[in-house]
């Protein structure tokens, strides 16, 4: 046992944990960062980053038996491979519970840095309408903040991480502080021109992504090498390892402790504060205890909720900081997946160089204020798209022999294929929830989390509309062939789980106040996705980071005033 005293403890090292460590140390606090996973050092531990396929087991192809046994959730990420398996959670060793007839795929990182090493890096701001939606249509509780409250923090985060993108002046997709945008392929320029000419209100922009297009804050511009999901030793994309962790270490005030599973938080009835964080060393099994003036819980939506439920006491019998009873409820994710793929015969005289780590984006165009409102659902969705051209790997099975055959393989295929993946908003619903199952213990004796979530009528109707609108877009763009898919992914596949410890002005209906501070416990802050009140239809990581930076600023101010 340790009685080491810190000014702040940050639980989790992913996108929000890294930001909390950076902000708190730069404001002069001594910070202990705890993460359940093994350490991953920037660059040197990206073991498969540039390893050729022939140097990997089975040429890097999926190892079905291993994945079935140990990575049966991680494989749903779409990027699991022999080159980066060490960056993913081992699902056999770290189980959770769910209804197998209504599965929830909880995809987790397996090293320090968490999913910041594996994410798709798309960065979009919530719009003013997103923050007002719950209040206006009555689904979910009202956000306690507005776009104007968080806009300066979006600026702050974008300036630090480096987001490349194109300003478009769209109300539903606010512009930010951008580095120069990546470039469209020739076919994408053609498609953009056609759909914006023929479909007023439908816009197409290059993806806004946390990948550098020029050198920025000591990190190198992207050189389009391709395997982003294996780690990025040049630091060209934002991750904890490339950006926030070095900044925190530079202060000399950060202590990082990997392999440290947080078992529970301890509440002091007299001070009405978190008095200790109880930790299990996942390598040795040793139990430790740490204390601090502030506790920032950034373990990820489901993991943070699990910790709070497993920290119940006489004062909080239904889970730490859960006097409202709403903790664990209102779990959200985004409906995702390819809804349509189309073939184009345009721009066959040009190709592309390198591996652009980005696609294009069609922002929400249904149920906007300037729309006629004919949709059979509320809220909206956006499309993330990508363009490909057949290459030698796709053509290698065609008939042929000798020089002519080899020469043919050196040429790109005779069409472009473009896919549209729909990202749809999920409404808050109290029956979509996270609990703990005290009868199911993990290997450390900790009650496992149980997840229950399913798509409801509004999500189903929006998905049907996505397929119809994607067809309409492709027709306008001049596609010669289109295939649609109206099936929904499983909850969790969007990897945007959020909402189980939501913010709000009313302590009886929310867990956190507008500063991400617990209504019940003044020195407890929760800034990961669990704080979210609605999901919008855009990728949420940028909002998580902005809320974290904002909460840290407030927490340190309150601490210095003696109010925490």
C-alpha positions in Angstrom: 0.0 0.0 0.0 1.1 3.5 -0.8 0.0 6.8 0.7 1.7 8.8 -2.0 0.1 12.2 -2.3 -0.5 14.0 -5.6 -2.3 17.1 -6.5 -4.4 15.2 -9.1 -4.9 11.6 -10.3 -5.9 11.0 -13.9 -7.5 7.6 -14.5 -7.0 6.6 -18.1 -4.5 7.6 -20.8 -6.6 7.8 -23.9 -7.7 10.9 -25.7 -9.2 12.6 -22.7 -6.8 11.2 -20.1 -3.8 12.5 -22.1 -5.4 16.0 -22.3 -6.2 16.0 -18.6 -2.5 15.1 -17.8 -1.2 17.8 -20.1 -3.5 20.6 -18.8 -3.1 19.8 -15.1 0.7 19.5 -15.2 1.0 22.7 -17.2 -1.0 24.5 -14.6 1.5 23.4 -12.0 -0.1 20.3 -10.4 1.7 17.1 -9.6 -0.2 14.4 -11.5 -0.4 10.7 -11.3 -1.7 9.0 -14.5 -3.0 5.5 -14.0 -3.8 3.1 -16.8 -4.8 -0.6 -16.7 -2.7 -1.5 -19.7 1.0 -2.1 -20.4 3.1 0.9 -21.4 3.5 1.8 -25.0 6.4 4.1 -25.8 6.1 6.4 -28.7 7.8 5.0 -31.8 9.8 2.1 -30.3 6.7 0.1 -29.4 4.9 0.4 -32.7 6.3 -3.0 -33.6 4.5 -3.5 -36.9 4.5 0.1 -38.2 6.4 -0.4 -41.4 6.9 -4.2 -41.3 6.3 -5.8 -44.7 3.5 -8.3 -45.0 5.9 -11.2 -45.7 7.6 -10.6 -42.4 4.3 -11.0 -40.5 2.6 -14.3 -39.5 0.4 -15.5 -42.4 1.5 -12.5 -44.4 -0.5 -10.3 -42.1 -3.8 -12.0 -42.8 -6.4 -12.4 -40.1 -5.6 -15.3 -37.7 -9.1 -16.5 -37.3 -8.6 -19.0 -34.5 -6.6 -16.5 -32.4 -9.1 -13.7 -33.0 -12.0 -16.0 -32.3 -10.5 -16.9 -28.9 -8.9 -13.7 -27.7 -9.9 -10.7 -29.9 -13.5 -11.5 -30.8 -14.5 -7.9 -30.1 -11.4 -6.1 -31.3 -11.8 -7.7 -34.7 -14.9 -5.6 -35.2 -12.7 -2.5 -35.3 -11.8 -3.2 -38.9 -8.1 -2.5 -38.4 -7.0 -5.4 -36.1 -4.0 -7.2 -37.6 -0.9 -9.1 -36.7 1.0 -5.8 -37.0 -1.0 -4.0 -34.2 -2.6 -6.7 -32.1 -0.5 -5.6 -29.1 -2.3 -2.3 -29.2 -5.7 -3.9 -28.7 -7.5 -5.3 -25.7 -7.4 -9.1 -25.1 -11.1 -9.8 -24.9 -10.7 -13.2 -23.3 -8.7 -11.8 -20.4 -11.0 -8.8 -19.9 -14.6 -10.0 -20.4 -17.9 -8.2 -20.0 -21.5 -9.3 -20.2 -24.2 -8.7 -22.8 -27.2 -10.4 -24.3 -25.9 -12.5 -27.2 -29.1 -12.0 -29.1 -28.6 -8.2 -28.9 -24.8 -7.9 -28.8 -22.9 -4.7 -28.0 -19.3 -4.7 -29.3 -17.1 -2.9 -26.8 -13.8 -2.3 -28.7 -10.9 -1.3 -26.4 -7.3 -0.4 -26.7 -4.7 -2.6 -25.0 -1.9 -0.2 -24.2 -1.2 3.2 -22.7 -2.6 5.7 -25.1 -5.7 3.5 -25.5 -7.7 4.1 -28.7 -5.8 7.4 -29.4 -3.4 5.1 -31.2 -6.1 3.4 -33.2 -8.8 6.0 -34.0 -9.7 7.3 -37.4 -8.8 10.9 -36.4 -11.9 12.6 -37.8 -12.5 15.9 -36.0 -15.8 17.7 -36.3 -17.3 20.3 -34.0 -20.8 19.9 -32.6 -23.0 22.7 -34.0 -25.2 25.1 -32.1 -28.2 23.0 -33.2 -26.6 19.9 -31.7 -26.4 21.5 -28.3 -30.0 22.7 -28.6 -31.6 19.5 -30.0 -32.6 17.8 -26.8 -34.2 21.0 -25.5 -36.1 21.7 -28.7 -37.5 18.2 -29.6 -37.8 16.8 -26.0 -35.6 13.7 -26.5 -33.1 13.6 -23.6 -32.3 16.3 -21.1 -31.0 19.7 -22.0 -27.3 20.4 -22.4 -26.1 22.7 -19.6 -23.7 24.5 -22.1 -24.1 26.1 -25.5 -21.8 26.1 -28.5 -20.6 29.5 -27.5 -19.4 28.1 -24.2 -17.2 25.5 -25.8 -16.2 27.3 -29.0 -13.0 28.8 -27.5 -12.0 25.4 -26.3 -12.5 23.9 -29.7 -10.1 26.6 -30.9 -7.6 25.7 -28.2 -7.6 22.0 -28.9 -7.4 22.3 -32.6 -4.5 24.7 -32.4 -2.6 22.2 -30.3 -3.4 18.9 -32.0 -3.4 20.2 -35.6 -6.5 19.6 -37.7 -6.3 19.7 -41.4 -9.5 20.8 -43.2 -11.4 23.2 -45.4 -13.6 26.0 -44.1 -17.1 25.7 -45.7 -19.3 28.2 -43.8 -22.0 25.6 -42.9 -24.2 26.2 -39.9 -24.5 22.4 -39.3 -20.7 21.9 -39.4 -18.9 24.9 -37.8 -15.5 25.7 -39.1 -12.4 25.5 -36.9 -8.8 26.5 -36.8 -7.4 24.4 -39.7 -4.1 23.5 -41.2 -4.2 23.3 -45.0 -6.6 20.7 -46.2 -5.7 17.4 -47.9 -6.5 17.3 -51.5 -9.4 15.6 -53.3 -8.7 13.0 -55.9 -9.7 14.0 -59.4 -12.8 11.8 -59.3 -13.8 13.4 -56.0 -13.6 16.9 -57.5 -15.9 15.7 -60.3 -18.4 14.2 -57.8 -18.4 17.2 -55.6 -19.1 19.6 -58.5 -22.0 17.4 -59.8 -23.8 16.9 -56.5 -23.5 20.5 -55.3 -24.9 21.6 -58.7 -27.8 19.2 -58.8 -28.6 18.8 -55.1 -28.9 22.1 -53.3 -28.1 21.7 -49.6 -25.9 18.7 -50.1 -22.2 19.6 -49.6 -19.0 17.7 -49.9 -15.8 18.6 -48.2 -12.5 16.9 -47.5 -12.4 15.1 -44.1 -11.3 17.2 -41.2 -8.7 15.1 -39.6 -6.1 15.3 -36.8 -3.3 14.5 -39.3 -0.7 17.2 -40.1 -0.4 18.6 -43.5 2.6 20.7 -42.4 5.1 20.6 -39.6 3.4 21.6 -36.4 4.6 22.0 -32.8 7.6 19.7 -33.3 5.7 17.1 -35.2 6.3 16.2 -38.8 3.8 16.6 -41.6 2.3 13.3 -42.8 4.2 11.6 -45.6 1.3 9.4 -46.6 2.9 6.1 -45.8 -0.4 4.4 -45.0 -0.5 2.1 -42.0 -1.9 4.7 -39.4 -3.5 2.0 -37.3 -0.1 0.6 -36.5 1.1 3.7 -34.7 2.8 6.8 -36.1 6.5 7.3 -35.1 6.7 10.6 -36.9 3.8 11.9 -34.7 2.0 13.1 -37.8 -1.3 12.1 -36.4 -2.5 13.1 -32.9 -2.3 10.6 -30.2 -1.5 10.7 -26.5 2.0 9.4 -27.2 2.8 11.9 -29.9 1.2 15.0 -28.3 -0.3 15.3 -24.9 2.0 12.9 -23.0 5.2 14.6 -24.2 3.8 17.9 -23.1 2.9 16.6 -19.7 6.3 14.9 -19.2 8.0 18.2 -20.2 6.7 19.8 -17.1 8.5 17.3 -14.8 5.3 16.9 -12.9 3.8 13.7 -14.4 4.1 10.2 -12.9 2.8 7.6 -15.3 1.9 4.2 -13.8 1.0 1.5 -16.4 -0.5 -1.9 -15.5 -2.6 -0.2 -12.8 -6.2 -1.3 -12.8 -8.4 1.0 -10.8 -10.6 -1.2 -8.6 -12.6 1.5 -6.9 -12.7 5.1 -5.5 -13.0 5.7 -1.8 -15.3 8.4 -0.4 -14.7 10.3 2.8 -18.0 11.2 4.4 -16.5 14.0 6.6 -14.8 15.9 3.8 -17.3 14.8 1.1 -14.4 14.2 -1.2 -12.8 11.2 -3.0 -10.1 10.4 -0.5 -8.3 7.5 -2.2 -8.0 5.6 -5.5 -7.6 1.8 -5.0 -5.4 0.1 -7.6 -4.5 -3.4 -8.5 -1.1 -4.0 -10.2 -2.2 -6.2 -13.1 1.2 -7.8 -13.3 1.9 -8.7 -9.6 -1.7 -8.5 -8.2 -0.4 -6.1 -5.5 -3.1 -3.7 -4.1 -2.1 -0.1 -3.8 -3.8 3.1 -2.8 -3.2 6.7 -4.0 -4.6 10.0 -2.9 -4.9 13.4 -4.4 -6.8 16.7 -4.2 -8.5 16.1 -7.6 -9.6 13.0 -9.5 -10.2 13.1 -13.2 -11.9 10.0 -14.4 -11.1 9.4 -18.1 -11.1 5.7 -18.5 -13.6 5.7 -21.4 -17.4 5.7 -21.1 -18.1 2.1 -20.1 -14.9 1.7 -18.0 -15.5 4.9 -16.1 -19.1 3.9 -15.4 -18.0 0.5 -14.2 -15.5 2.1 -11.8 -18.2 4.4 -10.3 -20.7 1.5 -9.9 -18.0 -0.6 -8.2 -17.2 2.3 -5.8 -20.6 2.1 -4.1 -20.8 2.7 -0.4 -23.2 3.5 2.4 -23.3 7.0 1.2 -23.8 6.0 -2.5 -25.4 2.6 -2.5 -26.3 2.8 -6.2 -22.8 3.8 -7.3 -20.4 6.6 -6.5 -21.8 10.0 -7.4 -25.1 8.6 -8.4 -27.6 10.3 -6.1 -29.7 11.1 -9.3 -30.0 7.4 -10.2 -29.3 8.2 -13.9 -25.8 6.9 -14.0 -25.4 4.1 -16.5 -28.5 5.1 -18.5 -28.7 6.8 -21.8 -25.9 4.9 -23.5 -25.4 6.1 -27.1 -23.3 5.2 -30.1 -23.5 6.1 -33.8 -25.1 3.9 -36.4 -22.3 3.3 -38.9 -21.3 1.2 -41.9 -21.3 1.4 -45.7 -24.8 2.2 -47.0 -23.9 2.4 -50.7 -21.1 1.8 -53.1 -21.0 3.1 -56.6 -18.9 2.7 -59.8 -17.7 5.6 -61.8 -16.0 5.7 -65.2 -14.9 9.3 -65.0 -11.3 10.6 -64.4 -9.7 7.4 -65.5 -6.7 9.4 -66.9 -5.5 10.3 -63.3 -4.6 8.4 -60.2 -3.2 9.3 -56.8 0.1 9.1 -55.0 0.8 7.7 -51.6 -1.9 6.7 -49.1 -4.0 9.6 -48.1 -5.1 9.0 -44.4 -8.4 10.6 -45.0 -11.6 10.6 -47.1 -14.3 13.1 -47.9 -17.3 14.1 -45.8 -20.9 15.0 -46.7 -22.3 16.9 -43.7 -25.8 16.5 -42.4 -28.3 17.6 -44.9 -31.6 16.1 -43.6 -33.7 18.0 -41.1 -31.6 21.1 -41.3 -33.3 24.4 -40.6 -33.4 25.3 -44.3 -34.9 21.9 -45.3 -38.5 21.1 -46.0 -38.7 18.6 -43.1 -40.1 15.6 -45.1 -38.0 13.0 -43.2 -39.7 10.4 -41.1 -37.2 10.7 -38.3 -35.7 13.5 -36.2 -32.0 14.6 -36.0 -29.7 13.6 -38.9 -26.7 11.9 -40.3 -23.6 12.5 -42.3 -21.7 10.4 -44.9 -18.0 9.6 -44.7 -16.7 8.5 -48.1 -13.7 7.0 -49.7 -12.6 6.5 -53.3 -10.5 3.5 -54.6 -9.2 2.2 -57.8 -8.5 -1.5 -58.5 -4.8 -2.3 -58.4 -2.6 -5.3 -59.0 -3.8 -7.0 -55.8 -7.4 -6.9 -56.9 -6.5 -7.9 -60.5 -4.0 -10.7 -59.8 -6.6 -13.5 -60.3 -7.5 -12.5 -63.8 -6.4 -14.7 -66.7 -3.1 -14.0 -68.3 0.6 -15.0 -68.8 3.9 -13.5 -69.5 4.9 -9.9 -70.2 1.5 -8.7 -71.3 0.0 -10.0 -68.1 2.6 -8.4 -65.9 2.2 -5.1 -67.8 -1.5 -5.2 -67.3 -1.1 -5.6 -63.5 1.0 -2.4 -63.4 -2.0 -0.4 -64.6 -4.9 0.7 -62.4 -8.3 -0.9 -63.0 -10.7 0.7 -65.4 -13.1 2.2 -62.9 -13.4 4.1 -59.7 -15.3 2.8 -56.7 -16.7 5.2 -54.1 -18.3 4.0 -50.8 -20.5 6.1 -48.5 -20.6 5.2 -44.8 -23.4 6.7 -42.9 -23.0 8.0 -39.4 -26.4 8.5 -37.8 -27.4 10.1 -34.5 -28.6 8.0 -31.7 -31.3 9.4 -29.4 -30.9 9.2 -25.6 -32.9 6.3 -24.2 -32.9 5.2 -20.6 -33.2 1.6 -21.5 -29.8 1.7 -23.3 -27.6 1.2 -20.3 -24.6 0.0 -18.5 -24.7 -1.8 -15.1 -22.4 -4.2 -13.2 -23.0 -7.9 -12.6 -21.9 -8.8 -9.1 -22.3 -12.5 -9.9 -19.8 -12.3 -12.7 -16.3 -11.4 -11.5 -13.2 -10.8 -13.7 -9.8 -12.3 -13.0 -9.1 -9.7 -10.3 -12.3 -10.3 -8.5 -14.0 -7.1 -9.8 -17.7 -7.3 -10.9 -17.9 -7.2 -14.6 -19.8 -4.6 -16.6 -23.0 -5.5 -18.4 -24.1 -3.6 -21.4 -27.7 -3.6 -22.8 -28.3 -1.5 -26.0 -30.3 -1.7 -29.1 -31.3 0.6 -32.0 -34.7 2.1 -31.7 -37.3 3.2 -34.3 -35.7 6.5 -35.0 -32.3 5.0 -35.7 -33.9 2.4 -38.0 -35.8 4.9 -40.0 -32.7 7.1 -40.4 -30.7 4.2 -41.7 -33.4 3.4 -44.3 -33.3 7.1 -45.4 -29.5 6.9 -45.7 -29.7 4.2 -48.3 -32.3 6.2 -50.3 -30.4 9.4 -50.1 -27.1 7.7 -51.0 -28.7 6.4 -54.2 -29.9 9.9 -55.0 -26.4 11.4 -54.4 -24.7 8.8 -56.6 -27.3 9.3 -59.4 -26.6 13.0 -59.3 -22.9 12.4 -59.3 -23.0 10.2 -62.5 -22.5 6.7 -61.1 -23.0 3.9 -63.7 -23.8 1.3 -61.0 -24.8 1.5 -57.4 -25.3 -1.1 -54.6 -27.0 -0.1 -51.3 -27.1 -1.7 -47.9 -29.8 -0.7 -45.4 -28.7 -3.1 -42.6 -27.6 -1.6 -39.3 -24.3 -2.4 -37.6 -24.3 -3.6 -34.0 -24.2 -1.0 -31.2 -20.6 -0.4 -30.3 -19.3 -0.8 -33.8 -19.2 2.9 -34.2 -16.7 3.0 -31.3 -18.3 6.2 -30.1 -20.0 5.0 -27.0 -21.1 7.9 -24.7 -23.7 9.3 -22.4 -23.8 7.2 -19.2 -22.8 10.0 -16.7 -24.4 12.9 -18.4 -24.0 16.6 -17.7 -26.9 18.8 -16.6 -28.0 21.7 -14.5 -30.5 19.6 -12.5 -28.6 17.3 -10.0 -31.7 15.0 -9.9 -31.5 14.3 -13.6 -27.7 14.3 -14.2 -24.4 13.1 -12.8 -22.2 16.1 -13.7 -22.6 19.8 -13.8 -21.7 22.1 -16.7 -18.0 21.9 -15.8 -17.9 18.0 -15.9 -17.8 18.1 -12.1 -19.8 15.6 -10.0 -22.9 17.2 -8.5 -22.3 15.0 -5.4 -18.5 15.1 -5.0 -16.6 18.3 -5.6 -13.2 16.9 -6.4 -14.4 14.3 -8.9 -14.5 15.2 -12.6 -15.5 12.9 -15.5 -14.5 14.1 -19.0 -14.6 11.1 -21.3 -17.6 10.2 -23.5 -19.8 9.3 -20.5 -20.4 13.0 -19.9 -22.3 13.5 -23.2 -25.9 14.5 -23.2 -26.6 13.8 -26.9 -24.6 12.2 -29.7 -25.0 14.5 -32.7 -24.0 12.6 -35.9 -20.4 13.7 -36.0 -17.3 12.0 -34.5 -17.2 13.1 -30.9 -13.5 13.0 -29.9 -12.8 16.7 -30.6 -15.7 17.5 -28.2 -14.3 15.2 -25.6 -10.9 16.9 -25.8 -12.5 20.4 -25.6 -14.6 19.5 -22.6 -11.6 18.1 -20.9 -9.4 21.2 -21.4 -12.3 23.4 -20.2 -12.9 21.2 -17.1 -9.2 21.3 -16.2 -9.1 25.0 -16.4 -12.2 25.3 -14.1 -10.9 22.6 -11.6 -7.5 24.3 -11.1 -9.2 27.7 -10.6 -11.5 26.3 -8.0 -8.7 24.4 -6.3 -6.6 27.6 -6.1 -9.6 29.4 -4.6 -9.9 26.7 -1.9 -13.3 25.6 -3.1 -12.2 22.1 -3.8 
